[in-house]
Amino acid sequence: MYCRDCSRYDKDQERCKDGKLNPPDWENVVSVAQIFGLRSICIFNDHRERLVYSRKPVPTRRPN
């Protein structure tokens, strides 16, 4: 989603009202998440869900 199409975008200040970032591609999403954290990325970003699922821990089997 483009920021300018979002209801949370302030057209006068030309920025997100929530202070979120909206990186355009996967590499930038990963970099932004490593520097600022996952919460800094807009929830409407096309790559955010992929990043969330990639960070989930893989369940391991417990030995008996």
C-alpha positions in Angstrom: 0.0 0.0 0.0 1.2 3.5 -0.8 1.4 5.9 2.2 -0.5 8.6 0.3 -3.5 6.2 -0.1 -3.7 5.5 3.7 -6.0 7.3 6.1 -3.1 7.5 8.6 -1.1 9.7 6.2 -0.9 13.4 7.0 -0.8 15.2 3.6 0.2 18.6 5.1 3.3 17.2 6.8 3.8 14.4 4.2 4.4 11.7 6.8 2.6 9.0 8.7 0.6 10.2 11.7 1.8 7.2 13.6 5.4 7.6 12.7 5.6 4.3 10.9 8.0 3.4 8.1 6.9 1.8 4.8 10.0 0.3 3.1 9.3 -0.6 -0.6 11.1 -4.0 -0.8 12.1 -7.0 1.3 15.7 -6.1 1.8 14.8 -2.7 3.2 12.1 -4.2 5.4 14.6 -6.5 7.0 17.1 -3.7 7.5 14.5 -1.4 9.0 13.4 -4.2 11.4 16.9 -4.9 12.5 17.6 -1.2 13.2 14.3 0.1 14.5 12.4 -3.0 15.3 9.3 -4.7 13.8 6.9 -2.3 15.4 8.3 0.6 13.4 7.0 -0.9 10.1 3.5 0.0 9.0 0.9 -2.7 9.4 -0.2 -2.1 5.8 3.3 -2.9 4.4 3.2 -5.6 1.8 6.2 -7.4 3.3 5.5 -7.1 7.1 3.6 -10.4 7.5 6.3 -12.3 5.8 8.8 -10.9 8.2 6.6 -11.7 11.2 6.3 -15.3 10.1 10.0 -15.6 9.4 10.7 -14.6 13.0 8.5 -17.2 14.7 10.4 -19.8 16.5 10.4 -23.3 15.0 8.7 -25.8 17.4 11.1 -28.5 18.6 10.2 -31.9 19.8 11.0 -32.7 23.4 12.8 -35.9 24.2 10.9 -38.4 26.3 
